[in-house]
Amino acid sequence: MTMGDNSITPVGFYPIGLTGRPWGEQERGQWRARQSRRRSYEKDVVQRVRVLSDRFEKIAYGQLEYENDVYTLYGLRSRFMDTSLPTALITGGVHGYETSGVSGALEFLEQHADAYSRKVNFLGVPCVSPWAYERINRWNYNAVDPNRNFRVGGPALESTALMDLVHSVSDRYLLHIDLHETTDSDESEFRPALSARDGKAFEPGHVPHGFYLVADENNLQLNFQRAIISAVQKVTHIASPDAKGEIIGSPVIAHGVIDYPVAELALCASITGAPFTTTTEVYPDAAYITPDECTRAQVAAVCAALDFALEAGAEDNRL
C-alpha cells in the first residue's frame, strides 16, 4: 500500500490477510482453521514425563484451555532439592514445531541427568507449548509467539506459566539452556505468516544449514558458548555465516555463535538471570541429518553447558 493510497490488496506472500493491515480476530480464525493436530502431546511427551516421575518430582504447573483442547503443563524437578546446590533449567518446545528441543530435553533427563545429580538441582520443562507441538507450529492458539512474550502480564499463557514455575522453584539458577531448531519452514511458512499477521512486507532471508547458538548480548560468556560448539560439532555440522558474515541477520561473534538482547526481546533465555544462558538452534532439514542426530546434538549441548558451568561455578567458590 503506497502513501495516500486507500486501496488494500490481498497479501501476495501468504494466503491470509490484506497488505498493510495487521490481523484481527477474523484473520486469526482463518489461520487457526488451517492448523490440524498432527501428533500427540499425550503420547510423545506426557507418557515419558510420567515414567520420569519415578526419579523426578512431576509438577503440573498450569493448564491451557483452547476451545475443546485442554493441556496440562508439566515440569520435572529434582526429587530432593539440595539448597546448597544451584539449579539448572532445561527448556524445550517453546516453539512447538522445533521437535528436537522436546526430544533432547526428555532424552537428557532420561539418560544423563543422574550423572549430575550430586552437583546441581534440575528443573526440566520439555514442552512449553503443547498446542503448537501437536500442530507443528511456532505460535500458540492465539497466533502469539511464546518466545517473544516472556514478560509479566504478557499475552502467552505458556510463557507466564513457565515464569511463575521458574520463580517458585529456585532463586539461584546457575544455568538455563533453551533448546530450539531453525528449519526450512521458518522461511517458507513462519516468517511469511509473521509479516502477514503484523501487516508488514515480507523480506526473504536465509536459513543456516547447521547448528548455532544465540547468546545474550548483555552476558556473552563466549568461552561457555565455545565449549558447547566444540561438543556439538562432534555430533552435527556447525552453521557457517552467510556472505555478510551473519546468521539469521545477526553478526557471527564466534564460530557458530550470534547474540540477541534476550531480555529486551522477552525471550525464554532471559527468565532466570543465571550467569550461564544460551539458546540452541539445530538444523533438521538436510537429507543427511536424522532426527536422532538432532536429538543427540541437543543432548551434547546440555551436557557441555553443564560441564562448563559447574566447573566455572566450582572455581568461583574457591576464590
N, C-alpha and C positions, 0 to 999 in steps of 0.2 A: 504494500500500500504506500503510495507516494504522498508527500506532504501536500495537504489541501485536497486530496482525492478521497471522497467519502465512500467510494466503492470498495467492497471487500470480496476477495475471491477465495475459493477453496484452497486449502493448503496443498501444494503440489508434492511435497515430500512425505506426507503422512495422511492416511485416509480419514482422520478425524480433525475437525476444527476448521477455522477460517483464518486466512493470512492476517496477521497483525492483531488478532483477538485472542486473549487468553481463554482457556476453557472455563465454562460454567458447569453447573450440575448436569445439564443435558449432555455435554461432551464427555464428562466423566462417566455418565451412564453408558454412553456408546462404547467407551473404552472398556468398561467392565464387561459389557456384553461380548467382547472379543476374547475374554480370558476364560479358560476352561481348566478344570482340575486335571492334571496330567500325572501326578504321583501322590503318594500318601505320606503325610507328616506322621500319622499314627504308626504306620508300618516302618518307615525309614528311620524315624528319629525317636519317637516316644517309646517304642519297644526296646530300643537299645538303651535309652535312659533308664527304663525300669530294671534292666539287667545290671546296669552300673550302680543302681541304688543299693546293691549288696555291699559296695565298697565306699560309696559317697552318700552324703545326705541329699536326697532329692527335694528340691524346693519348687513348689508351684507358686510362681511369683506374680502371676497376672492371668487374665483371661481376655481374649479378643472375641467379640461378637459382631460378625459381619453378615447381616441378613440371616440365612439359615445355617451359617458356618460358625462354629464355636471352637476356639483353640485355647487350650491351657498352655501357658508359657512355663518352661522348665529350666531350672539351673541345677547344677551339681556342685556341692560344696564338700570340702574335706570333712569327713565324719567327725574328726577330732581336731578342732581349730586350736592350734598352739599359739597362744598370744605372744610368745617370744619370737615367732617367725613372721616374716612378711607374707603377703598374699599375691598370687599371680592370677590374673584374669585372662581367660581364653574365650574369645567370642567367634562365632561363625554364623552364616546365614543372615547377616544384617540385610544383604540383598539376597532374596530367596533363590534367584536363578544361579547363584555362584556356588555350584554343587560341592566342590572340594573343600570349601570353607566349613561346610557342615560335616562332611565325612572326615576331614582332617581333625577337627576338634574332637569328634567322637573317637576316632582311632587313637589319638594321643591319650585320651583319658582311659581307654580300654587297655592299651598295650604299653604305655610309657610312664604314666603319671606315678605309679608306685615307686619307681626308681628315685623320685624326688620327694617322697612323702615326708622324710625327716628333715628336709631342707626348706620347705615352703608350703604354705597353705594354698589350696586351689579353689577357684571359682570358675567353673566352665559353663558356658551357655552356648550350646551347639547350633541352635536355630532360633535366631531372634525374631524372624519374620515368617511364620509358618503359612499364612495365606499366600504370600508370594512364593514360598518354597513349592507349594503344591501346583502353582500355576507357572512356575519357571519364569518369574517376573522380577523386576527391580523394585517396583513400587508396592505399597500396601493397597488395600481395598479402595482407599480414597484417592488413589493416584498421587500419593505422597512418598517421597524417598526418605526412609528412616535415617539414612546416613547423611542427611543434611539437617537433621532435626533433633539432635541430642542436646536439648536445652529445656530448662524448666518451663513448663506450660506449653511445650511445643505440640504440634498437631498430630504427631505419630505416637500412638499409644505403645507401639513396640519399643520405641526409644525411651519414653518417660518411664515405662515399667522397668526397663533394664537399669536405668539410672537409679531408681529407687532401690532395686535389689542390690546393686553395687555398693551404694552408700550404707545400706543396712548390714552388709556382711563384714566390711572392714573399713577402717580409715587409714590403713597402712599398706598400700599396694606398691610392690617392687616393680611389677611388670604388667603390661597389657599388650597382647598381640591379637590383632583383629584380622581374621582370615577371609580373604576376598579372591575374586577372579576378574580378569579383564578378558572379555570374549568378543568374537566377531559380531555377536548380536548387539554389542554396545553401539556399533556403528550402523548396523542395518535396522535396528529397532529402537533401542532405548534412548539414544541421543536425538534421533528424529522425533520420538514421542515427547521428549522433554521440550524441544524447541516448539513443537505444536502446542503443547499444554500451556507454555508461557507466552505464546503469541510472538515468538521471535524467529528470525531467519535461521535456517539450519546451515551450518558451515561444516562440511565434511572434515573428518580428522583421520588419524592413523592409529590402528590397533597394533600395539607392540607384540611381537611374537616371542614371548618368553616371560620368565619370572622377573618381578621387580618389587621394590619396597617403597612405601611412602612414609617418610619421616616427618616429625613435627619441626617446622622451621624455627620454632622458638626453643627447641630442645633436641638438637640434631643427633647427638650421640653417634657419630659416624663410625667409631670402632665397633660399636654394638651392631649397627647396620651391616658393616663389612663382615662381621662374624657370621651373621645369618646368610648373607650371599655366599660366603665361602662354603658353608654346609650345603646349601640348596643346589649349588652348581654341580655337585656330585650326583644329583638326582635328576635335574631337568635344566634346560637351557635358560641362561640369563638374558633378558631383553637388551638389545642394543639401541642406542639413541638413533633418532631419525636424522635426516640431513641437516636439521637445525641444531643438533645436539640435545634434543628433547625427547621425553617420553610423555605421551598424552598432553603435550603442550607445556610441560614444565622442564626447566633445565636439569640435566643429569648432574648431580653434585658428587657422586661417587659411582663406581661400577654397579649398575642396576638399582640406583637409589635416586629418587626425587623427593622433594619436600613440599608440604602444604601447611598453611596456618590452621591446624586442626581444630583449635578451639573457636576461632573466628568462623570457620565453616560448619561448626557444630557436628563434627564427625565423631564416630564412636570412639576412636582412639583418644579423645580428649577427656573422657569421663572420670578417670581415676586420679589424675595428677601424678601418676607413677613416674619415677625417673627414667624408666626404660619403656618406650612405647613404639609400636610400629604397626603399619598395615601391610599385609602381604597381598600380592597380586599374581596369581597363577594364570598362565595362558593354556587353555584346554583344547583348542580347536585345530591344532596341526594334526595331520593324518598320522604322524608318527608318535603322538602323545596319547597315552591311555589314561582312563580315569584313575587307575591305580597309581600311575606316576604322579598325577596331580595331587592325590591324597598324600602320597609319600613326601612330596615337596612341602606340603603344609606341615606335616609332622616334623620333618627335618628342620623347618623354620622355628617351630615351637621349641624343640629340644635345644637348638643352638641359641635361641634367645634366652632360655632359662639358664643354660650353662654360663653364658657371658654375664647375665645379670646377677646370678648367685655368686660368681667369683668376684665381680666388682663390689657387690654388697659386703662380702667377707673381707675384702681388702679395706673398704671404708671403715668397717667395725674395728680393724686392727690399728687404725691411725690414732 
